[in-house]
Amino acid sequence: NLTPHLQTLVLNGNNLGHNGMKALCAASSSLSILQRLYLDNNNLGDDSLESLMLIIDKCPLEKLWLNNYGDDMKNHFSSHGTQLLKKRAESIRPRMHLYIDDPPATDDTATPPTTED
């Protein structure tokens, strides 16, 4: 079994979604030395936050990628979800680098622009 020796896991563009994240989270105890996790373009959103936070808790991650490129299977975290994930990473893994795209300005939790007189 090579799983306990896995330091880098690249799952970019696999359309994991919420169910895939739950499965990865269930396996995270077997990934005891996982340092780098690539989850770009996996159709992940706020429904995957709990699983991502548990992975951050269980794995000694140094780098976690949740970016988007192209138009397929983009991750879609809200501003609030992005902030929760960043705070959890900072508190549990202060040296971990979290690479996540900022939500678009049209996000429903974005602050509306102010008008000047």
Buried (B, 14 or more C-beta within 10 A) or exposed (E): EEEEEBEEBEBBBBEBBBEBBBEBBEBBEEBEEBBBBBBBBBBBBBBBBBBBBBBBEBBBBBBBBBBBEEEEBBBBBBBBBBEBBEEBBEEEBEEBEBEBBEBEEEBEEEEEEEEEE
